[in-house]
Amino acid sequence: NENDLNKIKGYQGFVGIASELVQFDSAYASVIEYLLGQVIVTTNLKAANEAARILGYSKRIVTLEGDIVNPGGSMTGGSLQKKQANLLGRQREIEELFDKIKQMKTDMIKKQESVKRIDQNLQETQASMESLRQNGEQQRLKEQELQGIYQQITYEHKNIDERLQLLQQEVNQLHEELEQNMHKENHAAKELQLKENIEKELKKNIEQAELTRKQDESIKEKTTQTITDLKIALAKLNQEKDGNQALVERLTVERNEVVTQIEQHQQAMIQLEQDLVEQRKNKEGVHSDIEQLRIHKDNLQKNLEEKRMNRSRNVQEIESEEAGIKEKRKELKVVESELHKLEVKLNRLDVELENILAQLTEEYEISYEWAKQYVEKTEDIDKAKKEVRQLKQSIQSLGEVNLGAIEEFVRVSERHDFLSTQKKDLVEAKQTLHTVIGEVDQEMTNRFKESFDAIREQFQSVFSKLFGGGRADLILSNPENLLETGVEIVAQPPGKKLQNLALLSGGEKALTAITLLFAILRVKPVPFCVLDEVEAALDDANVIRFSEYLREFSKHTQFIVVTHRKGTMEGADVLYGITMQESGVSRLVSVKLEEKEKLMQMVE
């Protein structure tokens, strides 16, 4: 058509329509147009593929070299003349192709064996290279190990020098302490000598005073006071003397201790000097060891140099081997290239053979084995072609025949019946579910309405009792939709106006909540109920009302109350408490208040 022709006309590889490129008698124009009017001719196979892509693989395209691109994208190689010539001798051509395939397989096996030998040589060379690399790596590890030993010896030598310096500092410190102790001892001896001189002078003064008293009795009264003063001074001096003697004794003890410490320090110094001598000897030994290790290190370095030289030689050998390997690889690439060309040629022959067999199957709808056995060779090719074209036209005039239409109709009909049944069941189940949901909603609405009305009535009654007056009410926020409505609580305690629960005080909120709880319990009683400090926010008056109402309600329900409020405890029948007389040991204490009246009567 014109659209496809415009698409392909400007393409560079386009030659023309096959019906326009052949010469024929005008009497056969319709035949030529029918056979070649849908065939496009291009310069080569690449141009044919591009043209097929442009036209969406909807037309047959033939190259000047004889290659064909069929509708759908399948390709057929070879020239048209060759194909036409092979229609008479397909058996011989197939046998020749099989012989060529066998020859190519033999050549391919030989090439593969050559490739295997080259690969084996390559693996051996790589193994040798790996061995040389491992040897060099081992030598490098040995070198690192020797360097580590040398660093460790250097570190130990440094530690020994630091230890010697510390020992020398300790010896110097001990000498300084000894000098300080000797200086303290000399200072104490000087102070003792000074006190003894003062004592001698005082004794001389006393003797002189006694002599004066004997010579002059008349001045006894005058000198008595002086003597008394002198005695007092003497007593002070004696006291100072005693103190000085104690000081002397203490200093003597300290001197002995210092002497002992000095002796100990001297012994320690001697020991340190001995250790120092030993350390110096050890140091000399370490120096000798270091020297030996240095010699060993030099030897190892020489060995390492030799190993490095060997390694360089090995590297050169490896490089030469690698050069040989590169040459082998080049030869291998050449062989592989030849092998690839042979494989391409073999694949092309395989494709050509498959196309021939496919053409035999598609156009004539027979297999090669059947044709070889039953079909005789035709002498008149033109007559055979004419018969084939007539038969094809007759088949095409019949139109497409769907042989599986009956089975397909049965299968689709069965599936349609099955799905229709499933749909009917689902619709019925949906209607049933909607009916059940409506009944459940109605039952829930009725029960909610009944329960709400009963709780509302009891709430109003209980509120007046617990609050001592006032009124309260429960109001539905959406009475038209009872399943989704909310419940608002309004309350009017005595002396206040009617207001929402949120506007009440904390105690009023708590008592209102307790009222609602009791209202629910009156509508639906339970065997027992546990309350945990519900009255904690109430004042004393409300606690008493709560306790009285709880006791009244306990005729129908047993209450277990956790509380700290006195009013609630007074209304209970039995009290249970936990005490801890000892640390970490809990003890249960119980009191039955219901027996208090009997106990009080017994006491009276």
Secondary structure, 3 states (H helix, E strand, C coil): CHHHHHHHHCCCCEEEEHHHHCCCCHHHHHHHHHHHCCEEEECCHHHHHHHHHHCCCCCEEEECCCCEECCCCCEECCCHHHHHHHCCCHHHHHHHHHHHHHHHHHHHHHHHHHHHHHHHHHHHHHHHHHHHHHHHHHHHHHHHHHHHHHHHHHHHHHHHHHHHHHHHHHHHHHHHHHHHHHHHHHHHHHHHHHHHHHHHHHHHHHHHHHHHHHHCHHHHHHHHHHHHHHHHHHHHHHHHHHHHHHHHHHHHHHHHHHHHHHHHHHHHHHHHHHHHHHHHHHHHHHHHHHHHHHHHHHHHHHHHHHHHHHHHHHHHHHHHHHHHHHHHHHHHHHHHHHHHHHHHHHHHHHHHHHHHHHHHHHHHCCCHHHHHHHCCCCCCHHHHHHHHHHHHHHHHHHCCCCCCHHHHHHHHHHHHHHHHHHHHHHHHHHHHHHHHHHHHHHHHHHHHHHHHHHHHHHHHHHHHHHHCCCEEEEEECCCCCCCCCCEEEEEECCCCCCEEHHHCCHHHHHHHHHHHHHHHHHHCCCCEEEEECCCCCCCHHHHHHHHHHHHHHCCCCEEEEECCCHHHHHCCCEEEEEEEEECCEEEEEEEEHHHHHHHHHHHC
